[in-house]
Amino acid sequence: MTLDDFYDGLGDLRIMRRHISSTDAIRRFVLMIREDEHFDRLEDAMDAGDVETAFQCAHTIKGMCQNLCLYNVTEVVIPVVEALRTGDITLAKQSFETFEETYKELLWRLDQLDG
């Protein structure tokens, strides 16, 4: 999968290239998502009902995706972040299902990304 294919449906590579013109650099940054532990920590915190940790993890993921111009991922994590901001773990768990699907699609695409 090319970087253009990776971004298609997840974000805006054109805007990302305004910030970082090097395709290799963008690829290196997006591949770092694989090593990020915030999603796993978010799942654990949600399961444990730990609103504060879940909020911190979801907020970090939101920022990471926003910075990488992965706007479609950002869009689906925002409801999780906002529910957790108000302490509503039930609503956060409902919103998490949609986010989880999109995030797993992101991870799958990372595995398909040409090296």
Secondary structure, DSSP 8 states (H G I E B T S, - for coil): --HHHHHTTT--HHHHHHH---HHHHHHHHHGGGG--HHHHHHHHHHHT-HHHHHHHHHHHHHHHHHTT-HHHHHHHHHHHHHHHTT-HHHHHHHHHHHHHHHHHHHHHHHHS--
